[in-house]
Amino acid sequence: MRSAAIRIQELDDSQLEEFVDLWASQKSKLYVSVERVGGANDKGRDVIGF
């Protein structure tokens, strides 16, 4: 069985963004809001929580 870290490394860009979005949403107690923003000029921020 492969570790979770190995499986995460195998995700493509879109799948990784979706995974992080879902993970951050599950941590919603820590954030007021979670947004998936990706795209041009996002400065590498595909998912943000605040």
N, CA, C, O and CB atoms as a CASP TS submission, in Angstrom:
PFRMAT TS
TARGET T0000
AUTHOR 0000-0000-0000
METHOD Language model
MODEL 1
PARENT N/A
ATOM      1  N   MET     1       0.848  -1.183   0.000  1.00  0.00           N
ATOM      2  CA  MET     1       0.000   0.000   0.000  1.00  0.00           C
ATOM      3  C   MET     1       0.893   1.247   0.000  1.00  0.00           C
ATOM      4  O   MET     1       1.824   1.364   0.797  1.00  0.00           O
ATOM      5  CB  MET     1      -0.965  -0.002   1.232  1.00  0.00           C
ATOM      6  N   ARG     2       0.591   2.150  -0.894  1.00  0.00           N
ATOM      7  CA  ARG     2       1.347   3.411  -0.963  1.00  0.00           C
ATOM      8  C   ARG     2       0.881   4.367   0.122  1.00  0.00           C
ATOM      9  O   ARG     2      -0.292   4.371   0.497  1.00  0.00           O
ATOM     10  CB  ARG     2       1.193   4.070  -2.354  1.00  0.00           C
ATOM     11  N   SER     3       1.797   5.172   0.619  1.00  0.00           N
ATOM     12  CA  SER     3       1.432   6.136   1.660  1.00  0.00           C
ATOM     13  C   SER     3       0.594   7.267   1.056  1.00  0.00           C
ATOM     14  O   SER     3       0.580   7.472  -0.158  1.00  0.00           O
ATOM     15  CB  SER     3       2.704   6.709   2.347  1.00  0.00           C
ATOM     16  N   ALA     4      -0.099   7.988   1.929  1.00  0.00           N
ATOM     17  CA  ALA     4      -0.913   9.125   1.479  1.00  0.00           C
ATOM     18  C   ALA     4      -0.045  10.175   0.803  1.00  0.00           C
ATOM     19  O   ALA     4      -0.467  10.792  -0.175  1.00  0.00           O
ATOM     20  CB  ALA     4      -1.673   9.751   2.661  1.00  0.00           C
ATOM     21  N   ALA     5       1.173  10.387   1.317  1.00  0.00           N
ATOM     22  CA  ALA     5       2.071  11.390   0.739  1.00  0.00           C
ATOM     23  C   ALA     5       2.428  11.040  -0.705  1.00  0.00           C
ATOM     24  O   ALA     5       2.490  11.925  -1.558  1.00  0.00           O
ATOM     25  CB  ALA     5       3.351  11.515   1.583  1.00  0.00           C
ATOM     26  N   ILE     6       2.657   9.783  -0.981  1.00  0.00           N
ATOM     27  CA  ILE     6       2.972   9.350  -2.353  1.00  0.00           C
ATOM     28  C   ILE     6       1.768   9.565  -3.250  1.00  0.00           C
ATOM     29  O   ILE     6       1.912  10.046  -4.374  1.00  0.00           O
ATOM     30  CB  ILE     6       3.403   7.860  -2.384  1.00  0.00           C
ATOM     31  N   ARG     7       0.587   9.219  -2.774  1.00  0.00           N
ATOM     32  CA  ARG     7      -0.623   9.384  -3.585  1.00  0.00           C
ATOM     33  C   ARG     7      -0.889  10.855  -3.876  1.00  0.00           C
ATOM     34  O   ARG     7      -1.307  11.201  -4.982  1.00  0.00           O
ATOM     35  CB  ARG     7      -1.834   8.762  -2.877  1.00  0.00           C
ATOM     36  N   ILE     8      -0.653  11.726  -2.897  1.00  0.00           N
ATOM     37  CA  ILE     8      -0.858  13.160  -3.108  1.00  0.00           C
ATOM     38  C   ILE     8       0.108  13.681  -4.165  1.00  0.00           C
ATOM     39  O   ILE     8      -0.271  14.506  -4.995  1.00  0.00           O
ATOM     40  CB  ILE     8      -0.677  13.937  -1.787  1.00  0.00           C
ATOM     41  N   GLN     9       1.350  13.209  -4.144  1.00  0.00           N
ATOM     42  CA  GLN     9       2.344  13.641  -5.134  1.00  0.00           C
ATOM     43  C   GLN     9       1.950  13.243  -6.546  1.00  0.00           C
ATOM     44  O   GLN     9       2.382  13.878  -7.507  1.00  0.00           O
ATOM     45  CB  GLN     9       3.707  13.056  -4.802  1.00  0.00           C
ATOM     46  N   GLU    10       1.145  12.213  -6.686  1.00  0.00           N
ATOM     47  CA  GLU    10       0.741  11.717  -8.006  1.00  0.00           C
ATOM     48  C   GLU    10      -0.452  12.467  -8.593  1.00  0.00           C
ATOM     49  O   GLU    10      -0.799  12.247  -9.754  1.00  0.00           O
ATOM     50  CB  GLU    10       0.410  10.249  -7.918  1.00  0.00           C
ATOM     51  N   LEU    11      -1.086  13.344  -7.823  1.00  0.00           N
ATOM     52  CA  LEU    11      -2.229  14.104  -8.323  1.00  0.00           C
ATOM     53  C   LEU    11      -1.770  15.133  -9.353  1.00  0.00           C
ATOM     54  O   LEU    11      -0.693  15.714  -9.218  1.00  0.00           O
ATOM     55  CB  LEU    11      -2.971  14.800  -7.162  1.00  0.00           C
ATOM     56  N   ASP    12      -2.594  15.357 -10.389  1.00  0.00           N
ATOM     57  CA  ASP    12      -2.273  16.437 -11.323  1.00  0.00           C
ATOM     58  C   ASP    12      -2.690  17.764 -10.684  1.00  0.00           C
ATOM     59  O   ASP    12      -3.295  17.773  -9.612  1.00  0.00           O
ATOM     60  CB  ASP    12      -2.991  16.225 -12.710  1.00  0.00           C
ATOM     61  N   ASP    13      -2.373  18.869 -11.331  1.00  0.00           N
ATOM     62  CA  ASP    13      -2.615  20.191 -10.747  1.00  0.00           C
ATOM     63  C   ASP    13      -4.067  20.398 -10.329  1.00  0.00           C
ATOM     64  O   ASP    13      -4.339  20.865  -9.223  1.00  0.00           O
ATOM     65  CB  ASP    13      -2.221  21.266 -11.732  1.00  0.00           C
ATOM     66  N   SER    14      -4.982  20.054 -11.200  1.00  0.00           N
ATOM     67  CA  SER    14      -6.399  20.252 -10.919  1.00  0.00           C
ATOM     68  C   SER    14      -6.852  19.373  -9.754  1.00  0.00           C
ATOM     69  O   SER    14      -7.591  19.831  -8.882  1.00  0.00           O
ATOM     70  CB  SER    14      -7.238  19.950 -12.168  1.00  0.00           C
ATOM     71  N   GLN    15      -6.416  18.129  -9.736  1.00  0.00           N
ATOM     72  CA  GLN    15      -6.787  17.221  -8.654  1.00  0.00           C
ATOM     73  C   GLN    15      -6.219  17.704  -7.319  1.00  0.00           C
ATOM     74  O   GLN    15      -6.883  17.594  -6.288  1.00  0.00           O
ATOM     75  CB  GLN    15      -6.294  15.797  -8.959  1.00  0.00           C
ATOM     76  N   LEU    16      -5.000  18.235  -7.332  1.00  0.00           N
ATOM     77  CA  LEU    16      -4.392  18.733  -6.107  1.00  0.00           C
ATOM     78  C   LEU    16      -5.153  19.953  -5.578  1.00  0.00           C
ATOM     79  O   LEU    16      -5.379  20.072  -4.374  1.00  0.00           O
ATOM     80  CB  LEU    16      -2.919  19.088  -6.349  1.00  0.00           C
ATOM     81  N   GLU    17      -5.544  20.849  -6.471  1.00  0.00           N
ATOM     82  CA  GLU    17      -6.345  22.014  -6.058  1.00  0.00           C
ATOM     83  C   GLU    17      -7.648  21.557  -5.420  1.00  0.00           C
ATOM     84  O   GLU    17      -8.052  22.083  -4.383  1.00  0.00           O
ATOM     85  CB  GLU    17      -6.638  22.939  -7.265  1.00  0.00           C
ATOM     86  N   GLU    18      -8.303  20.586  -6.031  1.00  0.00           N
ATOM     87  CA  GLU    18      -9.566  20.082  -5.499  1.00  0.00           C
ATOM     88  C   GLU    18      -9.351  19.429  -4.129  1.00  0.00           C
ATOM     89  O   GLU    18     -10.146  19.631  -3.211  1.00  0.00           O
ATOM     90  CB  GLU    18     -10.200  19.073  -6.480  1.00  0.00           C
ATOM     91  N   PHE    19      -8.273  18.645  -3.997  1.00  0.00           N
ATOM     92  CA  PHE    19      -7.961  18.001  -2.728  1.00  0.00           C
ATOM     93  C   PHE    19      -7.742  19.040  -1.626  1.00  0.00           C
ATOM     94  O   PHE    19      -8.291  18.910  -0.532  1.00  0.00           O
ATOM     95  CB  PHE    19      -6.720  17.112  -2.875  1.00  0.00           C
ATOM     96  N   VAL    20      -6.946  20.065  -1.913  1.00  0.00           N
ATOM     97  CA  VAL    20      -6.659  21.101  -0.913  1.00  0.00           C
ATOM     98  C   VAL    20      -7.926  21.871  -0.561  1.00  0.00           C
ATOM     99  O   VAL    20      -8.146  22.211   0.602  1.00  0.00           O
ATOM    100  CB  VAL    20      -5.574  22.070  -1.430  1.00  0.00           C
ATOM    101  N   ASP    21      -8.756  22.146  -1.556  1.00  0.00           N
ATOM    102  CA  ASP    21     -10.031  22.826  -1.309  1.00  0.00           C
ATOM    103  C   ASP    21     -10.896  22.002  -0.357  1.00  0.00           C
ATOM    104  O   ASP    21     -11.448  22.544   0.600  1.00  0.00           O
ATOM    105  CB  ASP    21     -10.783  23.075  -2.639  1.00  0.00           C
ATOM    106  N   LEU    22     -11.017  20.710  -0.609  1.00  0.00           N
ATOM    107  CA  LEU    22     -11.814  19.836   0.261  1.00  0.00           C
ATOM    108  C   LEU    22     -11.210  19.754   1.656  1.00  0.00           C
ATOM    109  O   LEU    22     -11.934  19.806   2.650  1.00  0.00           O
ATOM    110  CB  LEU    22     -11.924  18.431  -0.345  1.00  0.00           C
ATOM    111  N   TRP    23      -9.884  19.625   1.738  1.00  0.00           N
ATOM    112  CA  TRP    23      -9.202  19.545   3.032  1.00  0.00           C
ATOM    113  C   TRP    23      -9.425  20.824   3.842  1.00  0.00           C
ATOM    114  O   TRP    23      -9.770  20.763   5.022  1.00  0.00           O
ATOM    115  CB  TRP    23      -7.693  19.298   2.833  1.00  0.00           C
ATOM    116  N   ALA    24      -9.229  21.975   3.207  1.00  0.00           N
ATOM    117  CA  ALA    24      -9.390  23.248   3.906  1.00  0.00           C
ATOM    118  C   ALA    24     -10.843  23.444   4.340  1.00  0.00           C
ATOM    119  O   ALA    24     -11.106  23.980   5.417  1.00  0.00           O
ATOM    120  CB  ALA    24      -8.940  24.416   3.008  1.00  0.00           C
ATOM    121  N   SER    25     -11.768  23.014   3.512  1.00  0.00           N
ATOM    122  CA  SER    25     -13.188  23.125   3.869  1.00  0.00           C
ATOM    123  C   SER    25     -13.506  22.289   5.112  1.00  0.00           C
ATOM    124  O   SER    25     -14.343  22.680   5.925  1.00  0.00           O
ATOM    125  CB  SER    25     -14.076  22.678   2.689  1.00  0.00           C
ATOM    126  N   GLN    26     -12.844  21.149   5.257  1.00  0.00           N
ATOM    127  CA  GLN    26     -13.034  20.311   6.441  1.00  0.00           C
ATOM    128  C   GLN    26     -12.437  20.956   7.685  1.00  0.00           C
ATOM    129  O   GLN    26     -12.827  20.629   8.806  1.00  0.00           O
ATOM    130  CB  GLN    26     -12.412  18.936   6.220  1.00  0.00           C
ATOM    131  N   LYS    27     -11.500  21.864   7.491  1.00  0.00           N
ATOM    132  CA  LYS    27     -10.881  22.600   8.593  1.00  0.00           C
ATOM    133  C   LYS    27     -11.616  23.916   8.831  1.00  0.00           C
ATOM    134  O   LYS    27     -11.043  24.860   9.375  1.00  0.00           O
ATOM    135  CB  LYS    27      -9.390  22.863   8.301  1.00  0.00           C
ATOM    136  N   SER    28     -12.865  23.979   8.429  1.00  0.00           N
ATOM    137  CA  SER    28     -13.617  25.229   8.433  1.00  0.00           C
ATOM    138  C   SER    28     -13.702  25.889   9.806  1.00  0.00           C
ATOM    139  O   SER    28     -13.944  27.093   9.889  1.00  0.00           O
ATOM    140  CB  SER    28     -14.997  24.981   7.921  1.00  0.00           C
ATOM    141  N   LYS    29     -13.509  25.134  10.875  1.00  0.00           N
ATOM    142  CA  LYS    29     -13.508  25.738  12.209  1.00  0.00           C
ATOM    143  C   LYS    29     -12.363  26.731  12.350  1.00  0.00           C
ATOM    144  O   LYS    29     -12.427  27.661  13.154  1.00  0.00           O
ATOM    145  CB  LYS    29     -13.404  24.655  13.292  1.00  0.00           C
ATOM    146  N   LEU    30     -11.310  26.521  11.553  1.00  0.00           N
ATOM    147  CA  LEU    30     -10.130  27.381  11.630  1.00  0.00           C
ATOM    148  C   LEU    30     -10.239  28.595  10.708  1.00  0.00           C
ATOM    149  O   LEU    30      -9.464  29.542  10.844  1.00  0.00           O
ATOM    150  CB  LEU    30      -8.883  26.584  11.283  1.00  0.00           C
ATOM    151  N   TYR    31     -11.187  28.579   9.776  1.00  0.00           N
ATOM    152  CA  TYR    31     -11.295  29.635   8.773  1.00  0.00           C
ATOM    153  C   TYR    31     -12.710  30.192   8.730  1.00  0.00           C
ATOM    154  O   TYR    31     -13.679  29.468   8.961  1.00  0.00           O
ATOM    155  CB  TYR    31     -10.892  29.109   7.391  1.00  0.00           C
ATOM    156  N   VAL    32     -12.823  31.469   8.437  1.00  0.00           N
ATOM    157  CA  VAL    32     -14.139  32.084   8.228  1.00  0.00           C
ATOM    158  C   VAL    32     -14.673  31.647   6.868  1.00  0.00           C
ATOM    159  O   VAL    32     -15.866  31.393   6.704  1.00  0.00           O
ATOM    160  CB  VAL    32     -14.058  33.648   8.317  1.00  0.00           C
ATOM    161  N   SER    33     -13.762  31.564   5.894  1.00  0.00           N
ATOM    162  CA  SER    33     -14.147  31.206   4.533  1.00  0.00           C
ATOM    163  C   SER    33     -12.979  30.518   3.838  1.00  0.00           C
ATOM    164  O   SER    33     -11.819  30.787   4.151  1.00  0.00           O
ATOM    165  CB  SER    33     -14.596  32.457   3.737  1.00  0.00           C
ATOM    166  N   VAL    34     -13.284  29.633   2.898  1.00  0.00           N
ATOM    167  CA  VAL    34     -12.283  28.967   2.061  1.00  0.00           C
ATOM    168  C   VAL    34     -12.708  29.163   0.621  1.00  0.00           C
ATOM    169  O   VAL    34     -13.858  28.899   0.268  1.00  0.00           O
ATOM    170  CB  VAL    34     -12.138  27.436   2.415  1.00  0.00           C
ATOM    171  N   GLU    35     -11.779  29.628  -0.223  1.00  0.00           N
ATOM    172  CA  GLU    35     -12.092  29.867  -1.634  1.00  0.00           C
ATOM    173  C   GLU    35     -11.039  29.241  -2.528  1.00  0.00           C
ATOM    174  O   GLU    35      -9.844  29.317  -2.239  1.00  0.00           O
ATOM    175  CB  GLU    35     -12.200  31.369  -1.920  1.00  0.00           C
ATOM    176  N   ARG    36     -11.479  28.624  -3.612  1.00  0.00           N
ATOM    177  CA  ARG    36     -10.587  28.116  -4.647  1.00  0.00           C
ATOM    178  C   ARG    36     -10.496  29.208  -5.706  1.00  0.00           C
ATOM    179  O   ARG    36     -11.498  29.551  -6.333  1.00  0.00           O
ATOM    180  CB  ARG    36     -11.101  26.740  -5.258  1.00  0.00           C
ATOM    181  N   VAL    37      -9.289  29.759  -5.909  1.00  0.00           N
ATOM    182  CA  VAL    37      -9.158  30.923  -6.773  1.00  0.00           C
ATOM    183  C   VAL    37      -8.368  30.675  -8.047  1.00  0.00           C
ATOM    184  O   VAL    37      -8.594  31.395  -9.020  1.00  0.00           O
ATOM    185  CB  VAL    37      -8.523  32.019  -6.021  1.00  0.00           C
ATOM    186  N   GLY    38      -7.478  29.732  -8.114  1.00  0.00           N
ATOM    187  CA  GLY    38      -6.634  29.440  -9.261  1.00  0.00           C
ATOM    188  C   GLY    38      -6.826  30.278 -10.507  1.00  0.00           C
ATOM    189  O   GLY    38      -7.864  30.917 -10.681  1.00  0.00           O
ATOM    190  N   GLY    39      -5.843  30.278 -11.361  1.00  0.00           N
ATOM    191  CA  GLY    39      -5.917  31.015 -12.608  1.00  0.00           C
ATOM    192  C   GLY    39      -4.730  31.943 -12.769  1.00  0.00           C
ATOM    193  O   GLY    39      -3.830  31.963 -11.929  1.00  0.00           O
ATOM    194  N   ALA    40      -4.726  32.699 -13.830  1.00  0.00           N
ATOM    195  CA  ALA    40      -3.634  33.623 -14.111  1.00  0.00           C
ATOM    196  C   ALA    40      -3.540  34.676 -13.016  1.00  0.00           C
ATOM    197  O   ALA    40      -4.554  35.129 -12.484  1.00  0.00           O
ATOM    198  CB  ALA    40      -3.826  34.292 -15.483  1.00  0.00           C
ATOM    199  N   ASN    41      -2.334  35.051 -12.694  1.00  0.00           N
ATOM    200  CA  ASN    41      -2.050  36.093 -11.695  1.00  0.00           C
ATOM    201  C   ASN    41      -2.547  35.754 -10.293  1.00  0.00           C
ATOM    202  O   ASN    41      -2.861  36.657  -9.517  1.00  0.00           O
ATOM    203  CB  ASN    41      -2.669  37.391 -12.132  1.00  0.00           C
ATOM    204  N   ASP    42      -2.624  34.459  -9.955  1.00  0.00           N
ATOM    205  CA  ASP    42      -3.064  34.090  -8.606  1.00  0.00           C
ATOM    206  C   ASP    42      -1.900  34.023  -7.622  1.00  0.00           C
ATOM    207  O   ASP    42      -2.085  33.709  -6.446  1.00  0.00           O
ATOM    208  CB  ASP    42      -3.785  32.750  -8.640  1.00  0.00           C
ATOM    209  N   LYS    43      -0.689  34.325  -8.119  1.00  0.00           N
ATOM    210  CA  LYS    43       0.539  34.331  -7.294  1.00  0.00           C
ATOM    211  C   LYS    43       0.752  32.991  -6.596  1.00  0.00           C
ATOM    212  O   LYS    43       1.284  32.938  -5.487  1.00  0.00           O
ATOM    213  CB  LYS    43       0.475  35.455  -6.243  1.00  0.00           C
ATOM    214  N   GLY    44       0.337  31.919  -7.248  1.00  0.00           N
ATOM    215  CA  GLY    44       0.529  30.569  -6.705  1.00  0.00           C
ATOM    216  C   GLY    44      -0.484  30.165  -5.662  1.00  0.00           C
ATOM    217  O   GLY    44      -0.378  29.088  -5.075  1.00  0.00           O
ATOM    218  N   ARG    45      -1.458  31.009  -5.426  1.00  0.00           N
ATOM    219  CA  ARG    45      -2.492  30.691  -4.437  1.00  0.00           C
ATOM    220  C   ARG    45      -3.705  30.125  -5.150  1.00  0.00           C
ATOM    221  O   ARG    45      -4.460  30.854  -5.794  1.00  0.00           O
ATOM    222  CB  ARG    45      -2.882  31.946  -3.607  1.00  0.00           C
ATOM    223  N   ASP    46      -3.884  28.824  -5.028  1.00  0.00           N
ATOM    224  CA  ASP    46      -5.010  28.189  -5.695  1.00  0.00           C
ATOM    225  C   ASP    46      -6.201  28.033  -4.759  1.00  0.00           C
ATOM    226  O   ASP    46      -7.351  28.066  -5.198  1.00  0.00           O
ATOM    227  CB  ASP    46      -4.598  26.835  -6.241  1.00  0.00           C
ATOM    228  N   VAL    47      -5.926  27.865  -3.470  1.00  0.00           N
ATOM    229  CA  VAL    47      -6.968  27.788  -2.460  1.00  0.00           C
ATOM    230  C   VAL    47      -6.524  28.685  -1.309  1.00  0.00           C
ATOM    231  O   VAL    47      -5.385  28.600  -0.850  1.00  0.00           O
ATOM    232  CB  VAL    47      -7.220  26.299  -1.983  1.00  0.00           C
ATOM    233  N   ILE    48      -7.426  29.542  -0.848  1.00  0.00           N
ATOM    234  CA  ILE    48      -7.093  30.420   0.279  1.00  0.00           C
ATOM    235  C   ILE    48      -8.130  30.269   1.365  1.00  0.00           C
ATOM    236  O   ILE    48      -9.315  30.073   1.092  1.00  0.00           O
ATOM    237  CB  ILE    48      -6.997  31.893  -0.169  1.00  0.00           C
ATOM    238  N   GLY    49      -7.677  30.360   2.591  1.00  0.00           N
ATOM    239  CA  GLY    49      -8.578  30.334   3.740  1.00  0.00           C
ATOM    240  C   GLY    49      -8.318  31.562   4.578  1.00  0.00           C
ATOM    241  O   GLY    49      -7.168  31.935   4.810  1.00  0.00           O
ATOM    242  N   PHE    50      -9.372  32.184   5.028  1.00  0.00           N
ATOM    243  CA  PHE    50      -9.232  33.359   5.879  1.00  0.00           C
ATOM    244  C   PHE    50     -10.366  33.439   6.870  1.00  0.00           C
ATOM    245  O   PHE    50     -10.418  34.369   7.675  1.00  0.00           O
ATOM    246  CB  PHE    50      -9.179  34.626   5.042  1.00  0.00           C
TER
END
